[in-house]
Amino acid sequence: LPKHLQDDREKVDRFLREIKVHARLNHPNIVSFYNATQLENQLVMTTELVEGTSLALQLESGPLPVAKAVDYMCQTLSALSYSHAHGIVHREITPANLLVTPDGTLKVTGFGLAKAVNDPQLTQAGAMLGSLEYMAPEQVKGATTLDGRTDLYSLGAVLYEAVTGKKIFHAESQFDIMVAHVTKTPTPPIELNPDLSPELNQMILTALAKEPAQRFQTAKEFSEALANLGRA
């Protein structure tokens, strides 16, 4: 935790919570937590060093082959299924927080906003946390109670970008992006990439439904749909 944040109680509490949350997770598609300590009066957390690049860096070169994108998403969903089963919502699934090793293994990182169901609220009601381009409508609205379906929306936004090369919404201001998440229907990805199958197009739109009840209800359900697509 940077020294200039040591006196910010919320930042310290959030860092301590990240340590506690991350220490509970042990999964091949999640960056491994190693240790936490104080070093010269500074809070320090150590994790495994992942050799490779972020998905964000890969996407700078354009969209991925569909099969590769689906494989990455299935690996991410395996990690999310595990974390959700442990009562932990990531809350910031973005391409920058998905690391890919040279052998194609994907590992989820960036647990700074992750929260267990019973953890106390660290931000005021109505405050937003997360990356706007991938933020679920309920996050935009500042909902204090989020569940795994919030992560599935974010992953739907990542998959959309992975197969089209475009973010789900483009706007001139952050406010306009927020409004779009809440009120606008994204352009069907198949219109941007005609090589997509209608089935995958619909899966992405399902993940991006405005209401959580209309999305995939679990990471396993989303993953099984993608796996069936691969077998079709």
Stockholm file with secondary structure:
# STOCKHOLM 1.0

chainA/1-232         LPKHLQDDREKVDRFLREIKVHARLNHPNIVSFYNATQLENQLVMTTELVEGTSLALQLESGPLPVAKAVDYMCQTLSALSYSHAHGIVHREITPANLLVTPDGTLKVTGFGLAKAVNDPQLTQAGAMLGSLEYMAPEQVKGATTLDGRTDLYSLGAVLYEAVTGKKIFHAESQFDIMVAHVTKTPTPPIELNPDLSPELNQMILTALAKEPAQRFQTAKEFSEALANLGRA
#=GR chainA/1-232 SS CCGGGTTCHHHHHHHHHHHHHHHTCCCTTBCCEEEEEEETTEEEEEECCCCSEEHHHHHTTCCCCHHHHHHHHHHHHHHHHHHHHTTEECCCCCGGGEEECTTSCEEECCGGGCEETTSCCCSCTTCCCSCGGGCCHHHHTTCSCCCHHHHHHHHHHHHHHHHHSSCSCCCSSHHHHHHHHHHCCCCCHHHHCTTSCHHHHHHHHHHTCSSGGGSCSSHHHHHHHHHHHHHC
#=GC SS_cons         CCGGGTTCHHHHHHHHHHHHHHHTCCCTTBCCEEEEEEETTEEEEEECCCCSEEHHHHHTTCCCCHHHHHHHHHHHHHHHHHHHHTTEECCCCCGGGEEECTTSCEEECCGGGCEETTSCCCSCTTCCCSCGGGCCHHHHTTCSCCCHHHHHHHHHHHHHHHHHSSCSCCCSSHHHHHHHHHHCCCCCHHHHCTTSCHHHHHHHHHHTCSSGGGSCSSHHHHHHHHHHHHHC
//
